[in-house]
Amino acid sequence: MNQDRKNKVTIEGLMRFKRLEQPTPEFWRSFDTELRTKQLAAIVGKRPWWASLAAPFTFVRRHPAILGTAAALLVTLVSYHYLPRATNFGHNHVMQEGVISGVADSAQLNTHSITQVSDGSHAPTEVAKVSYKPTVASSDVQDSRFKSSGFRTEFSEIDSPAARSIAVSLAAAQATHPEMISQLMGLRSRIVTVNTPEYATEPLEHVTSPSEERRARLLAASLPTVKRADDRMGNVGIERTVNNLSEDRLYQSIRRYDVGGQKISMTVKF
Amino acid sequence: MLDAVKVTSKTLVASPERLQEADQDSVIVKQVQAGDVAAFDRLILKYRERLYGVIYHMTSNREDASDLTQDAFIKAFQAINRFQGQSSFFTWLYRIAINATLSHLRKNRFKSFLSLDTVNSEEPVSQELISALTDKTGADRDAFVHELQEKLNEAMQKLSIKHRTVITLFEIDGLSHQEIADVMDCSVGTVRSRLHYAKQLLQAEMKAYIS
């Protein structure tokens, strides 16, 4: 019998039973009093400081399309203002890298030409002189350009494990053989002071053979800027020469004027 | 604080009585917006019991329900100038109350305790149910009612917050699926799904009393 009655009970019936949970009339009296107090407090109460800041944005919050449009416009203006500068910066950076690599390439080329010429006459030529100076200037150019662009180059601080191990080995060697190390250190300091001057001069630079002078004069005729390379103050010309002096152009000039060494032949076509 | 106030452009698919109520509410709301603060008391008197009932059945705590109901009315009072009538005042007020309650329940998820109102056992519904469950009378009957009330509230608290909200609004407050969807800002299908699942869970919890 009881089981049959239980079967009639459903969730909906239990929910109807739960709906009968109701507060007493006293509860509503205290509820009204508390609510009145809170309402008055809300009317006369001081609003928080951020409420006044948020008030101007109420209109924007109601119309998010305006906010989106303004944000898109702002992004467009900012990108228009800064993008050309960023592009120029990137272009300059690439240009600097190109110049530096070009200088480095030409320095390699010049080193090659030094050895080539030295094998022949045991004396540096005008070409060799030209080629040597930019090697010094290239680092100056590199440093000055990187410094001017606000970069810290990797070359300015050498702090590798190899350098540290060398320093440790040097300290150990100095402890065991102080005299030899002091001599070596003196040699190092001399090397440093040799590199310090703006224009390094080699002793053999002053010795030039007549054939090399003639060759340099002919090259100067074909490459006018080379002529200025002898001028030690012509730093800009040297740079330009190094930048413009490609291996192909050099050999092309040599081939055209047949500057093979001792004789010069020129073909004139009508 | 006013972030809980979310007004949507949806309108309720309501009965004619509900539409008539909405018209009356909109008149009162316009009076309040015009500066007649006392007119808001009529809205409080009209909706306080229903609002309290919904919040109480969601929290199973009469003190929390009282505070949350008062806060909902205060929030509505403070924000009534921003009420544009795109939904009915009833829906708008329910949304404020439900959002505040959900926020409160999420904050106090692990420290809830029951504080129950008394059941009016003299109501015919209550008598019918109690007589269906037991033949006991007198003091034993009161104890059984109290036990059943506690079991029901514990089963409700075992539901997730969203399932509890849906079953409260549908089974206890009598809102339609569409009205619940508007209040909870979800689809009608979601409401039906949650309702079905909540009923299944409640049946499992209350199976000792059902079968």
Contacts between the chains, C-beta under 8 A, distances in Angstrom:
chain1	res1	chain2	res2	distance
A	2	B	134	7.6
A	2	B	135	7.3
A	5	B	131	7.6
A	5	B	132	4.6
A	5	B	133	7.0
A	6	B	132	7.1
A	6	B	133	6.5
A	6	B	209	7.2
A	6	B	210	7.1
A	6	B	211	6.4
A	7	B	211	6.3
A	8	B	132	5.3
A	9	B	129	6.7
A	9	B	132	5.5
A	9	B	133	6.2
A	9	B	209	6.0
A	9	B	210	5.4
A	10	B	210	6.8
A	11	B	171	7.7
A	11	B	199	5.4
A	11	B	202	5.4
A	11	B	203	5.7
A	11	B	206	7.1
A	11	B	210	7.1
A	12	B	171	6.5
A	13	B	129	5.6
A	13	B	132	7.8
A	14	B	129	7.4
A	14	B	148	7.9
A	14	B	152	5.9
A	14	B	202	7.6
A	14	B	206	6.1
A	14	B	209	6.9
A	14	B	210	7.7
A	15	B	167	7.4
A	15	B	171	3.9
A	15	B	172	5.9
A	16	B	125	5.1
A	16	B	129	7.4
A	17	B	119	7.3
A	17	B	125	6.6
A	17	B	126	6.0
A	17	B	129	4.9
A	17	B	148	7.1
A	17	B	149	8.0
A	17	B	152	7.2
A	18	B	57	6.7
A	18	B	149	7.4
A	18	B	152	5.2
A	18	B	153	7.7
A	18	B	156	7.8
A	18	B	172	6.4
A	19	B	53	7.5
A	19	B	125	7.9
A	19	B	172	5.0
A	20	B	119	5.0
A	20	B	120	4.8
A	20	B	121	7.6
A	20	B	123	5.3
A	20	B	125	6.6
A	20	B	126	5.3
A	21	B	56	7.2
A	21	B	57	7.7
A	21	B	116	6.4
A	21	B	117	4.5
A	21	B	118	7.2
A	21	B	119	5.3
A	21	B	149	6.7
A	22	B	49	7.9
A	22	B	53	7.6
A	22	B	117	5.8
A	22	B	118	7.6
A	22	B	120	6.1
A	23	B	52	7.1
A	23	B	56	8.0
A	23	B	62	6.5
A	23	B	117	5.1
A	24	B	117	7.9
A	24	B	118	7.1
A	27	B	62	7.5
A	27	B	66	7.4
A	27	B	117	7.9
A	28	B	48	7.5
A	31	B	48	7.0
A	31	B	52	7.6
A	31	B	66	5.8
A	31	B	69	7.5
A	31	B	70	7.1
A	34	B	66	7.5
A	34	B	70	6.0
A	35	B	44	6.8
A	35	B	70	4.7
A	35	B	73	6.1
A	35	B	74	7.6
A	38	B	70	5.6
A	38	B	71	7.8
A	38	B	74	5.2
A	39	B	40	7.9
A	39	B	73	7.6
A	39	B	74	6.2
A	39	B	77	6.2
A	42	B	74	5.2
A	42	B	77	6.5
A	42	B	78	5.8
A	43	B	37	7.4
A	58	B	82	7.4
